């Protein structure tokens, strides 16, 4: 009888793996910001990585046309054939890279792409190398499949990116592969083309898998990002319609896989997702239209202006920014001049001045308590107000 009650007690507990899934601290800040807004406070949001621009009209119109037919049925698990073909054509147009559409899987956002890539390739107990700082959910995805992460501290000397030297130094018998994000969240840095090539070559020589997080491609300033597919077709590439294409809430992304993983990935997609949202896929067909791309390029220019404004403002207030971001829409700032607890700083700043920013602890352990991420996903006018509030907050400390 005692054994029965012990089993019953265990049955009512969450799975063990949930204990090592770290919380997303910025969501606590967002929740509090929403509470303050409900109380009538004017809150400036610089915490969430979501563009403030609406989805471009051609994309919306394409989605509406599909919905109006009433024929919102399942698509093939790998995605609409015509959308996979358009993505392949986009790689040829933008990067000069030829990809067979069979290697492309349309997914429920970049998160769905990560789930497919890791479930197809990562075994329990295997380790993935990634930079610290990095996007927190990536480590949690690895934990979900009972894998482990080895986060390597990086700084401005490597542009906050892993290098082939660091990969070789930290490779162990349990290492499965390497994840590199370029542009990076939270730093907005790009890996140099030669460094990307060398990193891929190092991983291939070590017999591992290379995963390239390219969800901020398109949102780059000054020069273009290079896809990992330029240097190898034996890589996993994760991308999304969320950031550059402005389709966050549509939940649609894509994954490019090596040939050896096509069959396994299709089986997993069939079982995990059945299919990505049909109306989102039809809407995404218009994402590559000339009219849409012209609008997106105007938005990219605006993001560049915002970056320059925020960079100058934060630097002028005394924040140290070791690497000016070249992509995405974040500035990762060293705040040690003002605090040694960036999480408390962010909480206090929100309560006192109504500006929401993200503490470094969301992105790893390396000097996380001394860093803050500012998202320039709101207008320059609103950021100017936020900087006035930040100056007032600092002067009162």
N, C-alpha and C positions, 0 to 999 in steps of 0.2 A: 504493500500500500504506500509506503514512504517513497519508493521509486516512482510510483504513478504520480504522486503529487509533485515530485521533483521534475518529472518530464513535463507535467502540465505547466509548472512555473516557467520552465525554459521556453515552452511553446508560445508564451505570451510576451517574449522579449524580442526586440529588433535583432536582425542578423548581426553577427559579430563584425562584419565588414563596415557597418555603419558607424562604428566607434572611431574608425580612423579616417572617416570622411570629414574634412575640416569645414567649418561654417564659412559662409561668404559674408565677411564682416560689413561690407558696404551695404548689404541688404538691411542690416540693422539700422544703419545711418539713413537709408532711404525710407525705412518705415517711420523713423522718428521725424524725418523731414515732412513726410505726408501728414503725420499727426499735427505738426506745427502749422502746416498749410491749412488744415481743417479748422484750426483755431484762429485763422485769419492772418497768420504771419506771411510776409513776402519772402519766399525761399528761392534762392538762386541755385540751380542744380548744376554742379560740376563734378558729380560723382559717378554717374552711370555712363557706360560706353554706348550711348544711343544717339545717333544724329538727330538734331532738332528739325531737319528738313522733312517735309512729307514725302511719301513714296511718289516718284514721278508719275504724271498723269497717264502716259502711254501704258505703264505697267498696271495701274488701277483699271483703266479701260479694258485691257485684255482680260483681267480677272473677272470683271463685271460681265463681259460678253459670254464667258464660259458659264457663269452662274445663271444667266438669263436663259440658257438653253435647258436648264434643269437636268442636264446629263452630267452630273458630278459623280462619276463612277471611279472605281479604282483604276489606277494606271499600272503598267508593269512595275514590279518591285524595284527595278533598277532605275525607273524614271521614264518619262515620255521619250520615245526615240527621237522626236524632233528637237526636244530640249537638249538631250545628250549630244546631238549633232551640232546644235548651236554653240554649246560650250566648247566642243572640239574646234569649231571654226573660230571661236574667240581666241583660243590659244594660238592658232595659226596667225590670226590677224595681229594680236597684241605682242606675242612673244616670238613668232616665227617657229613655233614648235608643232609638230604633227603628232596628234594623239588619236588612236582608234576610239570611236565612241563607246565601244564595248568595255573600255577601261574606266569609264566615267559612271558614277552612281549618284543620282539625285537623292538628297537626304533631308530629313527634318532639321534644317539648320546645320551649322558647323559642328554642333554638339553631336548630332546624329552621325556625322561623318567620322568624328573621333571614335564613337562607340563601334561603328563598323570596322574601322581600321584596326583598333586594338583588339576587338573580339576575334578578328580574323587572324591576328598575328602574334598576340601576346599570351604566353602560358603563365600559369600560376607560379609565383616565385621569381619570375624574370624581372629584370630591372631596366628602367628607361632613364637615360641621361637627359637632363634639361637644365636650362640656366636658372639661376636664382639672382634677381627676381624673374618671375614668370606669371602667367595667368593661372590662378589657383585651381580652376576646374580641371586643368590638364592632369595635375597630380591625382586628383580625385577620380578621374576616369581610370587611371592606372590601378588605383586601389580597388575600384569596383570589380576588376578582373583578377583580384588577388595578386597583382603585381606590385612592384616596389619602384619608387623613384629615387634617383640619386641626383639631387639638385646641386649644381656646381656654382659656387659664388663667382659672379662676374662683375666687372666695373667698367668705367669709361676706357680703360686701357685696351679692352677688346670690344669696345662699343656695346657693352652689355650683351655680347653674343658669345656662344661657344665657338672655339676654334678647333682645328684638327689636332693641335697640340694638347689642348685640354681634354679632348675626346680620348686620345690615346692614354693620357695620364690617368684618367678616371675609369677606364674600361676594366671590367672584371669578368670572371668566368660566367657570372649570371646576367651580364648585360645583354639585353636583346637589341637595343638600338638607341637612337638619338632623336630627340624632338627639337627642332629649331623653328622659332617664330620670327618672321621678318616681313613687314615691320612688327616690332615687338609690343606687346602689352605687358608692362606699363610704360616702357621707356620710349617707345616710338622710334627705336633705332632700326636700321637696316644692316643686314650682313653684307659685306662687300662681295661682289661676284666671285672673285678669286678665292676668298675664304669659304664661300658656299661650296664651290667646286672641290676644294681640298677637304672639307668636312665630309662631303658625300663619298669621296674617294677613300677616306680613312675608314668610314663605316663599312663600305663595301669590302675593303681589304680585311677588316676584322670579322666579316661574315654576319653583320647585323642588318637591321632594318632602319631606313632613314624616313622620318616623318617631317614633312614641311608644312607648317601652319602659315598659310598665305591669305588669311581672311581679311587683312587690311590692304591687300594689293589694290591698286587704283588710287588709294588715298596716300600718295607719296608726293614729296615736294622737292623740286630741284633736279631730280633724276629718277629714272624708272626702277622699280623693283625687278629682280630676275627670278623667274620660277625655277625651282629645283629640277623640273623636267628638262630644262636646257642642258643639263649635264648628265642626266641619267633617266631612263624610263623604268628603272627598278626602284622607284621611290613611291611613298604614299604622300599625296598632296591634298590638304584640306583647304577648302575655300567656302565662301558663303555669299549669298545675295544680301546679307544684312547690312554691311557697313558701307561699302562704296555704292551699292545699288539702292540703299535706303529702304530695305525690306525687312526690318527687324521682326515685326510682328507676324509676318507671313510665314516664318519658320521654314526657310528653305536654303539649302547649301548643296555642296557636292564634294565628292571624293574621287580622286584618281588613284588607281591601284596598279601594282605590277601585274604582269600577265599571269603569274603563278597563283594570284589571289582572286582572280575574277570569279571562278566558280564558287569558292568558299564565301566570298562577299555577297554574291547573289542569294545563296541559301540563307545567310544571316539576315539580309534585308527582307526576304520573304517572311521570315519568322518573327523578327523584332518589330518591323514597321508595317508590313504588308505593302504599303506605298506611302510616299510623301503626299501631303495635301494636294489634291488635284487642281483646285482653282489657283493655288500658289504656283504650280508648275506652268499652267497656261499663262498666268500673269508674267512669269519670268521669261517667257518667250519674247516679250517686248523689251526686256532689259537690254538687249543687244542692238536694238534699233538705233539708227543714226540720231533720231530726235532725242531719244533717251540719253545716249552717250554724250551728246552735246550739252544737255542739262547737267549731267553728272560732272563734266569737266568744269563747268562754271562753279559748281559747288566745291570741287576740289580747290579751285583758286581761292574761294572764300575761306576754306579751312586753312590754307596757307597764310592768309592775312590774319586769321585768328591766332594761329600759332605764333607768328611774329609779334603780335600785340601782347599776348600773354607771356611770352618769353621775356620780352623787355620789361614788362610790369613786375614780374616775379623777381627778375634779376635786380631791378631797381630797388625792390623792398629788402633785398639782402639774402634771398634764397640762392643757393648754389645749384646750378644745373650743369652737371659735368658733360652731358652730351645733348646738344640741341636736337630735338626729334626731327627725323626725316620723313616720318610717315605716321599713320593712324591719327588719333586726335587727343593725345595725352602729353602732359609734361610731368616727368618724374623728378621731383625737386628735393634736394637735401635741406632739411629744416633744422639742423642741429644748432644753428645760431639762436633759435627761438625756443626749442624744446628738446628733451631727450625721450619724449613719449608722444609720438605722432598720433597714436590712436586717441589719447586723451585730448590732444590739441584739436583734432578733427571734431570730436564730440563737443568740446567747449566752444569752438568756433561756430558750429551749427546752432547751439543754444543761444549764444550771445549775439550773433550777427545774421543768422539765417542763411548761411552759405554751406552747402553740402560738398565735401571733398572726400577722397578716399585715403585711408591710412595705409602705410607701407606693409603692415602685417598681413594684408590680403594677398601679397605677392611673393611671400617667402620669409626667410629668416635673416638673410644677409643685410645688416644695417636697416632692417625694416622699421625699427623704432625711430629712425632718424629721417624717414622719407615720407613724402605725401605725393599722391597723384592728383593732378588737376586735369579735368577733361574740358577741352574747348569745344563743347558741343552745344553751346548757346551763343547768342549774338555778342558782338563786340561791345555794344551798349550795356548789356547785362553783365559782361565780364568786367567792364570798367566800374560798374557799381560794386561788383564783388571785390575788386581790388581796393576800392575805397574802404569797404567794410573790413577787409583784411588788414589794411594799414592801421585802422582805428583799433582793431583787436590786438595787434602786436604792440601798439603804443601803450595799451592799458596793462600789459602783462608786467 
